[in-house]
Amino acid sequence: MNIILLDHIEKVGAKHDVVKVKDGFGRNYLIPKGLGIVANKPNLARLEGLKKQSAKKEGAVIAAFQEIAAKLKGVTLKISAKAGDSGRLFGSVTSQHIAKALAAHGVDVDKRIIEMPEEVKELGDYKATIKFHPAVQTEVAFEVVSGSGDAE
C-alpha cells in the first residue's frame, strides 16, 4: 500500500514522502492516527499544495526561532549551585537548570532541546547547545558559581 506521510515517522519516512508500507500498518495505524493518507491520484495532486503550505509555515517557524536565537547571542547565564571547598558540586547542573535561567531572561525553552556538553559537576564556564529546529541551533554560555542552589 502506498501512503503519503503527513508527519515524519522514524524508520518509515519524512513528511510528504510517498512510501510503501504493509496494508495493515497503513489502514490500522497511519491513516486512523492522521499520520498518512492513501497515495491515490487526487491525494497525489494535493501533495504539491500540502508541500507549499508546509514550506510557508516552516519559514515562519524558522524566522521566529532565529529571532529567539539572536536574543541569546552574547548572553552568559549564571547558575548558582551548592559546592564544596574544592569546587566540586553537590549534584550536577542539568538542562532543567539552563531552562530556568533562560526563563529568567524571558526566553521559554523546553529542557529537552538543550544539549549539555558533558556532565557539569564543577564550578566553571561551559557552553550548551539549544536545538530549536534542525535548521536553527545556538550556543549559550553559562557559568556555574557557588551559591544557594537556585538559578539566577
Backbone as JSON Lines, residues from 0, in Angstrom:
{"i":0,"aa":"M","n":[0.85,-1.17,0.0],"ca":[0.0,0.0,0.0],"c":[0.9,1.24,0.0]}
{"i":1,"aa":"N","n":[0.63,2.19,-0.87],"ca":[1.38,3.44,-0.92],"c":[0.67,4.5,-0.1]}
{"i":2,"aa":"I","n":[1.45,5.18,0.73],"ca":[0.92,6.17,1.67],"c":[1.72,7.46,1.51]}
{"i":3,"aa":"I","n":[1.03,8.6,1.6],"ca":[1.69,9.9,1.69],"c":[1.77,10.24,3.17]}
{"i":4,"aa":"L","n":[2.97,10.39,3.69],"ca":[3.14,10.69,5.11],"c":[2.85,12.16,5.39]}
{"i":5,"aa":"L","n":[2.08,12.41,6.42],"ca":[1.74,13.78,6.81],"c":[2.62,14.27,7.96]}
{"i":6,"aa":"D","n":[3.48,13.4,8.47],"ca":[4.39,13.74,9.55],"c":[5.63,12.86,9.41]}
{"i":7,"aa":"H","n":[6.74,13.28,10.01],"ca":[7.94,12.45,9.99],"c":[7.74,11.26,10.92]}
{"i":8,"aa":"I","n":[8.01,10.07,10.42],"ca":[7.89,8.86,11.23],"c":[9.22,8.13,11.15]}
{"i":9,"aa":"E","n":[9.83,7.93,12.3],"ca":[11.13,7.28,12.38],"c":[11.1,5.91,11.72]}
{"i":10,"aa":"K","n":[12.08,5.62,10.92],"ca":[12.27,4.35,10.21],"c":[11.23,4.08,9.13]}
{"i":11,"aa":"V","n":[10.36,5.07,8.84],"ca":[9.38,4.91,7.76],"c":[9.64,5.94,6.68]}
{"i":12,"aa":"G","n":[9.71,7.22,7.06],"ca":[9.97,8.25,6.08],"c":[9.75,9.64,6.63]}
{"i":13,"aa":"A","n":[10.09,10.63,5.8],"ca":[9.95,12.03,6.19],"c":[8.56,12.54,5.79]}
{"i":14,"aa":"K","n":[8.24,13.71,6.27],"ca":[6.96,14.34,5.97],"c":[6.85,14.55,4.46]}
{"i":15,"aa":"H","n":[5.68,14.24,3.9],"ca":[5.33,14.36,2.49],"c":[6.03,13.36,1.58]}
{"i":16,"aa":"D","n":[6.66,12.34,2.14],"ca":[7.21,11.26,1.32],"c":[6.1,10.29,0.95]}
{"i":17,"aa":"V","n":[6.22,9.7,-0.24],"ca":[5.31,8.63,-0.63],"c":[6.07,7.33,-0.37]}
{"i":18,"aa":"V","n":[5.55,6.53,0.57],"ca":[6.24,5.3,0.97],"c":[5.33,4.1,0.8]}
{"i":19,"aa":"K","n":[5.95,2.96,0.61],"ca":[5.2,1.7,0.51],"c":[5.27,1.04,1.88]}
{"i":20,"aa":"V","n":[4.09,0.79,2.46],"ca":[4.01,0.14,3.76],"c":[3.08,-1.06,3.66]}
{"i":21,"aa":"K","n":[3.12,-1.9,4.66],"ca":[2.2,-3.04,4.69],"c":[0.78,-2.54,4.87]}
{"i":22,"aa":"D","n":[-0.17,-3.25,4.28],"ca":[-1.57,-2.82,4.3],"c":[-2.09,-2.59,5.72]}
{"i":23,"aa":"G","n":[-1.82,-3.5,6.62],"ca":[-2.33,-3.39,7.99],"c":[-1.76,-2.18,8.71]}
{"i":24,"aa":"F","n":[-0.48,-1.9,8.52],"ca":[0.17,-0.75,9.15],"c":[-0.47,0.55,8.65]}
{"i":25,"aa":"G","n":[-0.71,0.61,7.36],"ca":[-1.32,1.81,6.77],"c":[-2.76,1.99,7.22]}
{"i":26,"aa":"R","n":[-3.58,0.92,7.11],"ca":[-5.01,1.02,7.43],"c":[-5.29,1.13,8.91]}
{"i":27,"aa":"N","n":[-4.51,0.42,9.73],"ca":[-4.82,0.34,11.16],"c":[-4.07,1.35,12.02]}
{"i":28,"aa":"Y","n":[-2.97,1.92,11.49],"ca":[-2.19,2.83,12.32],"c":[-2.04,4.22,11.68]}
{"i":29,"aa":"L","n":[-1.44,4.27,10.49],"ca":[-1.12,5.57,9.89],"c":[-2.35,6.41,9.56]}
{"i":30,"aa":"I","n":[-3.31,5.83,8.87],"ca":[-4.48,6.59,8.43],"c":[-5.37,7.0,9.61]}
{"i":31,"aa":"P","n":[-5.73,6.08,10.54],"ca":[-6.58,6.5,11.66],"c":[-5.95,7.56,12.56]}
{"i":32,"aa":"K","n":[-4.62,7.53,12.72],"ca":[-3.95,8.5,13.59],"c":[-3.67,9.81,12.86]}
{"i":33,"aa":"G","n":[-4.0,9.9,11.58],"ca":[-3.77,11.13,10.83],"c":[-2.32,11.34,10.44]}
{"i":34,"aa":"L","n":[-1.54,10.26,10.44],"ca":[-0.13,10.36,10.09],"c":[0.11,10.17,8.6]}
{"i":35,"aa":"G","n":[-0.9,9.7,7.89],"ca":[-0.74,9.48,6.46],"c":[-2.08,9.39,5.76]}
{"i":36,"aa":"I","n":[-2.03,9.54,4.43],"ca":[-3.23,9.37,3.6],"c":[-2.85,8.45,2.44]}
{"i":37,"aa":"V","n":[-3.85,7.82,1.86],"ca":[-3.63,6.9,0.75],"c":[-3.08,7.69,-0.43]}
{"i":38,"aa":"A","n":[-2.1,7.13,-1.11],"ca":[-1.45,7.82,-2.24],"c":[-2.2,7.5,-3.53]}
{"i":39,"aa":"N","n":[-3.44,8.01,-3.66],"ca":[-4.19,7.84,-4.91],"c":[-4.03,9.12,-5.75]}
{"i":40,"aa":"K","n":[-4.64,9.16,-6.94],"ca":[-4.44,10.3,-7.85],"c":[-4.87,11.64,-7.24]}
{"i":41,"aa":"P","n":[-6.06,11.75,-6.64],"ca":[-6.43,13.06,-6.07],"c":[-5.49,13.52,-4.95]}
{"i":42,"aa":"N","n":[-5.07,12.58,-4.1],"ca":[-4.18,12.94,-2.99],"c":[-2.78,13.3,-3.49]}
{"i":43,"aa":"L","n":[-2.3,12.61,-4.54],"ca":[-1.01,12.95,-5.11],"c":[-1.04,14.35,-5.74]}
{"i":44,"aa":"A","n":[-2.18,14.7,-6.33],"ca":[-2.33,16.04,-6.89],"c":[-2.34,17.09,-5.78]}
{"i":45,"aa":"R","n":[-2.91,16.75,-4.63],"ca":[-2.97,17.64,-3.47],"c":[-1.62,17.79,-2.78]}
{"i":46,"aa":"L","n":[-0.71,16.86,-3.04],"ca":[0.58,16.82,-2.35],"c":[1.38,18.1,-2.57]}
{"i":47,"aa":"E","n":[1.38,18.65,-3.79],"ca":[2.12,19.89,-4.05],"c":[1.59,21.04,-3.21]}
{"i":48,"aa":"G","n":[0.27,21.13,-3.09],"ca":[-0.33,22.17,-2.25],"c":[0.06,22.0,-0.8]}
{"i":49,"aa":"L","n":[0.08,20.75,-0.33],"ca":[0.49,20.47,1.05],"c":[1.93,20.9,1.28]}
{"i":50,"aa":"K","n":[2.8,20.62,0.3],"ca":[4.21,20.98,0.43],"c":[4.38,22.5,0.5]}
{"i":51,"aa":"K","n":[3.62,23.24,-0.33],"ca":[3.73,24.7,-0.33],"c":[3.25,25.29,0.99]}
{"i":52,"aa":"Q","n":[2.13,24.77,1.5],"ca":[1.61,25.24,2.79],"c":[2.62,24.97,3.91]}
{"i":53,"aa":"S","n":[3.16,23.77,3.89],"ca":[4.11,23.37,4.9],"c":[5.37,24.24,4.84]}
{"i":54,"aa":"A","n":[5.86,24.54,3.65],"ca":[7.05,25.37,3.49],"c":[6.81,26.77,4.03]}
{"i":55,"aa":"K","n":[5.61,27.31,3.79],"ca":[5.28,28.65,4.27],"c":[5.26,28.68,5.8]}
{"i":56,"aa":"K","n":[4.6,27.68,6.41],"ca":[4.54,27.6,7.87],"c":[5.94,27.39,8.45]}
{"i":57,"aa":"E","n":[6.72,26.53,7.79],"ca":[8.07,26.22,8.25],"c":[8.94,27.47,8.23]}
{"i":58,"aa":"G","n":[8.78,28.29,7.2],"ca":[9.54,29.53,7.11],"c":[9.23,30.47,8.26]}
{"i":59,"aa":"A","n":[7.96,30.57,8.63],"ca":[7.56,31.43,9.74],"c":[8.12,30.9,11.06]}
{"i":60,"aa":"V","n":[8.09,29.58,11.24],"ca":[8.61,28.97,12.46],"c":[10.11,29.2,12.57]}
{"i":61,"aa":"I","n":[10.83,29.01,11.47],"ca":[12.28,29.19,11.47],"c":[12.63,30.65,11.76]}
{"i":62,"aa":"A","n":[11.88,31.58,11.19],"ca":[12.13,33.0,11.45],"c":[11.94,33.34,12.93]}
{"i":63,"aa":"A","n":[10.91,32.77,13.54],"ca":[10.67,33.01,14.97],"c":[11.8,32.45,15.82]}
{"i":64,"aa":"F","n":[12.26,31.25,15.46],"ca":[13.36,30.63,16.22],"c":[14.66,31.41,16.03]}
{"i":65,"aa":"Q","n":[14.89,31.92,14.82],"ca":[16.11,32.71,14.59],"c":[16.09,33.99,15.4]}
{"i":66,"aa":"E","n":[14.92,34.57,15.58],"ca":[14.78,35.77,16.4],"c":[15.15,35.47,17.85]}
{"i":67,"aa":"I","n":[14.67,34.34,18.35],"ca":[14.98,33.95,19.73],"c":[16.47,33.66,19.86]}
{"i":68,"aa":"A","n":[17.05,32.98,18.86],"ca":[18.47,32.66,18.89],"c":[19.31,33.94,18.87]}
{"i":69,"aa":"A","n":[18.87,34.96,18.13],"ca":[19.59,36.24,18.08],"c":[19.56,36.91,19.45]}
{"i":70,"aa":"K","n":[18.45,36.77,20.19],"ca":[18.34,37.32,21.55],"c":[19.39,36.72,22.47]}
{"i":71,"aa":"L","n":[19.69,35.44,22.25],"ca":[20.58,34.72,23.15],"c":[22.06,34.89,22.81]}
{"i":72,"aa":"K","n":[22.36,35.53,21.68],"ca":[23.76,35.75,21.3],"c":[24.44,36.63,22.34]}
{"i":73,"aa":"G","n":[25.58,36.21,22.82],"ca":[26.34,37.0,23.76],"c":[25.84,36.97,25.19]}
{"i":74,"aa":"V","n":[24.81,36.21,25.47],"ca":[24.27,36.12,26.83],"c":[25.04,35.05,27.59]}
{"i":75,"aa":"T","n":[25.46,35.38,28.78],"ca":[26.09,34.39,29.66],"c":[25.2,34.23,30.88]}
{"i":76,"aa":"L","n":[24.72,33.02,31.07],"ca":[23.84,32.72,32.2],"c":[24.68,32.4,33.43]}
{"i":77,"aa":"K","n":[24.2,32.82,34.58],"ca":[24.86,32.47,35.84],"c":[23.94,31.48,36.56]}
{"i":78,"aa":"I","n":[24.52,30.34,36.88],"ca":[23.76,29.31,37.57],"c":[24.43,29.05,38.92]}
{"i":79,"aa":"S","n":[23.68,29.27,39.98],"ca":[24.2,29.05,41.33],"c":[23.95,27.59,41.72]}
{"i":80,"aa":"A","n":[24.95,27.02,42.34],"ca":[24.81,25.64,42.8],"c":[25.63,25.47,44.08]}
{"i":81,"aa":"K","n":[25.19,24.58,44.92],"ca":[25.93,24.31,46.14],"c":[27.2,23.54,45.77]}
{"i":82,"aa":"A","n":[28.31,24.01,46.33],"ca":[29.59,23.38,46.02],"c":[30.42,23.25,47.28]}
{"i":83,"aa":"G","n":[31.31,22.28,47.24],"ca":[32.23,22.09,48.36],"c":[33.42,23.02,48.24]}
{"i":84,"aa":"D","n":[34.36,22.92,49.17],"ca":[35.53,23.78,49.18],"c":[36.41,23.58,47.95]}
{"i":85,"aa":"S","n":[36.42,22.39,47.39],"ca":[37.27,22.09,46.24],"c":[36.65,22.55,44.91]}
{"i":86,"aa":"G","n":[35.43,23.04,44.95],"ca":[34.77,23.49,43.73],"c":[33.92,22.42,43.09]}
{"i":87,"aa":"R","n":[33.83,21.27,43.7],"ca":[33.0,20.18,43.2],"c":[31.56,20.4,43.69]}
{"i":88,"aa":"L","n":[30.61,20.22,42.78],"ca":[29.2,20.46,43.11],"c":[28.6,19.29,43.87]}
{"i":89,"aa":"F","n":[27.61,19.6,44.7],"ca":[26.79,18.56,45.33],"c":[25.66,18.29,44.33]}
{"i":90,"aa":"G","n":[25.81,17.3,43.49],"ca":[24.87,17.06,42.41],"c":[25.48,17.53,41.1]}
{"i":91,"aa":"S","n":[24.63,17.93,40.15],"ca":[25.15,18.43,38.89],"c":[24.17,19.45,38.3]}
{"i":92,"aa":"V","n":[24.67,20.21,37.34],"ca":[23.83,21.17,36.64],"c":[23.25,20.46,35.42]}
{"i":93,"aa":"T","n":[21.93,20.55,35.23],"ca":[21.26,19.85,34.15],"c":[20.61,20.84,33.19]}
{"i":94,"aa":"S","n":[20.03,20.31,32.15],"ca":[19.34,21.15,31.17],"c":[18.15,21.87,31.81]}
{"i":95,"aa":"Q","n":[17.59,21.31,32.85],"ca":[16.49,21.97,33.56],"c":[16.96,23.26,34.21]}
{"i":96,"aa":"H","n":[18.16,23.27,34.75],"ca":[18.72,24.49,35.34],"c":[18.92,25.56,34.26]}
{"i":97,"aa":"I","n":[19.39,25.14,33.08],"ca":[19.59,26.08,31.97],"c":[18.24,26.66,31.55]}
{"i":98,"aa":"A","n":[17.21,25.8,31.46],"ca":[15.89,26.25,31.05],"c":[15.33,27.28,32.04]}
{"i":99,"aa":"K","n":[15.54,27.07,33.33],"ca":[15.08,28.02,34.35],"c":[15.81,29.35,34.22]}
{"i":100,"aa":"A","n":[17.12,29.29,33.97],"ca":[17.91,30.52,33.83],"c":[17.48,31.28,32.57]}
{"i":101,"aa":"L","n":[17.17,30.56,31.5],"ca":[16.69,31.21,30.28],"c":[15.31,31.83,30.5]}
{"i":102,"aa":"A","n":[14.47,31.19,31.28],"ca":[13.14,31.73,31.58],"c":[13.28,33.04,32.34]}
{"i":103,"aa":"A","n":[14.3,33.14,33.19],"ca":[14.54,34.39,33.92],"c":[14.95,35.52,32.96]}
{"i":104,"aa":"H","n":[15.52,35.15,31.83],"ca":[15.89,36.13,30.79],"c":[14.74,36.38,29.82]}
{"i":105,"aa":"G","n":[13.59,35.75,30.05],"ca":[12.42,35.99,29.2],"c":[12.33,35.08,28.0]}
{"i":106,"aa":"V","n":[13.08,33.98,27.98],"ca":[13.04,33.03,26.87],"c":[12.6,31.67,27.4]}
{"i":107,"aa":"D","n":[11.4,31.25,27.02],"ca":[10.92,29.94,27.46],"c":[11.41,28.87,26.5]}
{"i":108,"aa":"V","n":[12.16,27.91,27.03],"ca":[12.73,26.84,26.24],"c":[12.45,25.52,26.93]}
{"i":109,"aa":"D","n":[12.09,24.52,26.14],"ca":[11.86,23.18,26.68],"c":[13.21,22.56,27.01]}
{"i":110,"aa":"K","n":[13.33,21.95,28.16],"ca":[14.61,21.38,28.58],"c":[15.09,20.26,27.67]}
{"i":111,"aa":"R","n":[14.17,19.65,26.91],"ca":[14.55,18.53,26.05],"c":[15.33,18.96,24.81]}
{"i":112,"aa":"I","n":[15.27,20.24,24.45],"ca":[16.01,20.68,23.27],"c":[17.38,21.26,23.63]}
{"i":113,"aa":"I","n":[17.72,21.24,24.92],"ca":[19.02,21.74,25.37],"c":[19.99,20.56,25.48]}
{"i":114,"aa":"E","n":[21.11,20.67,24.77],"ca":[22.14,19.63,24.83],"c":[23.29,20.13,25.69]}
{"i":115,"aa":"M","n":[23.56,19.4,26.74],"ca":[24.66,19.76,27.63],"c":[25.96,19.22,27.06]}
{"i":116,"aa":"P","n":[27.08,19.92,27.28],"ca":[28.35,19.49,26.71],"c":[28.85,18.18,27.32]}
{"i":117,"aa":"E","n":[28.76,18.1,28.59],"ca":[29.15,16.91,29.36],"c":[28.5,17.05,30.7]}
{"i":118,"aa":"E","n":[28.77,16.15,31.58],"ca":[28.2,16.26,32.91],"c":[28.87,17.42,33.63]}
{"i":119,"aa":"V","n":[28.08,18.37,34.1],"ca":[28.62,19.55,34.76],"c":[28.58,19.3,36.26]}
{"i":120,"aa":"K","n":[29.76,19.02,36.82],"ca":[29.83,18.7,38.25],"c":[30.84,19.57,38.99]}
{"i":121,"aa":"E","n":[31.37,20.6,38.29],"ca":[32.33,21.5,38.93],"c":[32.0,22.94,38.58]}
{"i":122,"aa":"L","n":[32.48,23.86,39.4],"ca":[32.31,25.27,39.11],"c":[33.1,25.61,37.86]}
{"i":123,"aa":"G","n":[32.62,26.58,37.09],"ca":[33.37,27.0,35.9],"c":[32.47,27.46,34.78]}
{"i":124,"aa":"D","n":[33.08,27.68,33.61],"ca":[32.37,28.15,32.43],"c":[32.12,26.99,31.47]}
{"i":125,"aa":"Y","n":[30.92,26.95,30.91],"ca":[30.52,25.88,30.0],"c":[29.68,26.47,28.88]}
{"i":126,"aa":"K","n":[29.42,25.65,27.87],"ca":[28.52,26.04,26.78],"c":[27.53,24.91,26.56]}
{"i":127,"aa":"A","n":[26.28,25.3,26.3],"ca":[25.23,24.33,25.98],"c":[24.66,24.7,24.62]}
{"i":128,"aa":"T","n":[24.22,23.7,23.87],"ca":[23.63,23.93,22.56],"c":[22.12,23.8,22.67]}
{"i":129,"aa":"I","n":[21.41,24.78,22.11],"ca":[19.96,24.74,22.09],"c":[19.54,24.48,20.66]}
{"i":130,"aa":"K","n":[18.84,23.36,20.44],"ca":[18.4,22.97,19.1],"c":[16.92,23.27,18.96]}
{"i":131,"aa":"F","n":[16.62,24.51,18.51],"ca":[15.24,24.92,18.32],"c":[14.59,24.14,17.18]}
{"i":132,"aa":"H","n":[15.36,23.91,16.13],"ca":[14.87,23.33,14.88],"c":[16.1,22.75,14.2]}
{"i":133,"aa":"P","n":[15.96,21.75,13.32],"ca":[17.16,21.25,12.64],"c":[17.95,22.34,11.91]}
{"i":134,"aa":"A","n":[17.29,23.41,11.49],"ca":[17.96,24.49,10.77],"c":[18.42,25.62,11.7]}
{"i":135,"aa":"V","n":[17.95,25.63,12.96],"ca":[18.29,26.72,13.88],"c":[18.82,26.14,15.19]}
{"i":136,"aa":"Q","n":[20.12,26.39,15.41],"ca":[20.76,25.99,16.66],"c":[21.57,27.17,17.16]}
{"i":137,"aa":"T","n":[21.73,27.26,18.45],"ca":[22.56,28.32,19.02],"c":[23.27,27.79,20.26]}
{"i":138,"aa":"E","n":[24.41,28.38,20.54],"ca":[25.14,28.02,21.75],"c":[24.92,29.09,22.8]}
{"i":139,"aa":"V","n":[24.76,28.66,24.03],"ca":[24.58,29.57,25.15],"c":[25.68,29.28,26.17]}
{"i":140,"aa":"A","n":[26.37,30.33,26.56],"ca":[27.42,30.18,27.57],"c":[26.77,30.28,28.95]}
{"i":141,"aa":"F","n":[27.26,29.47,29.86],"ca":[26.77,29.58,31.24],"c":[27.92,29.36,32.2]}
{"i":142,"aa":"E","n":[27.8,30.04,33.33],"ca":[28.83,29.97,34.35],"c":[28.21,29.38,35.61]}
{"i":143,"aa":"V","n":[28.84,28.36,36.13],"ca":[28.36,27.75,37.37],"c":[29.15,28.37,38.51]}
{"i":144,"aa":"V","n":[28.4,29.03,39.41],"ca":[29.04,29.72,40.54],"c":[28.53,29.1,41.83]}
{"i":145,"aa":"S","n":[29.31,29.25,42.88],"ca":[28.92,28.74,44.18],"c":[27.83,29.63,44.76]}
{"i":146,"aa":"G","n":[26.77,29.02,45.25],"ca":[25.68,29.81,45.8],"c":[24.68,28.93,46.5]}
{"i":147,"aa":"S","n":[23.42,29.4,46.54],"ca":[22.38,28.72,47.31],"c":[21.78,27.53,46.58]}
{"i":148,"aa":"G","n":[22.01,27.42,45.26],"ca":[21.44,26.3,44.54],"c":[20.31,26.67,43.61]}
{"i":149,"aa":"D","n":[19.96,27.95,43.54],"ca":[18.89,28.39,42.63],"c":[19.5,29.08,41.43]}
{"i":150,"aa":"A","n":[18.81,29.0,40.28],"ca":[19.26,29.7,39.08],"c":[18.98,31.18,39.24]}
{"i":151,"aa":"E","n":[19.94,31.99,38.81],"ca":[19.75,33.45,38.91],"c":[19.29,33.99,37.59]}
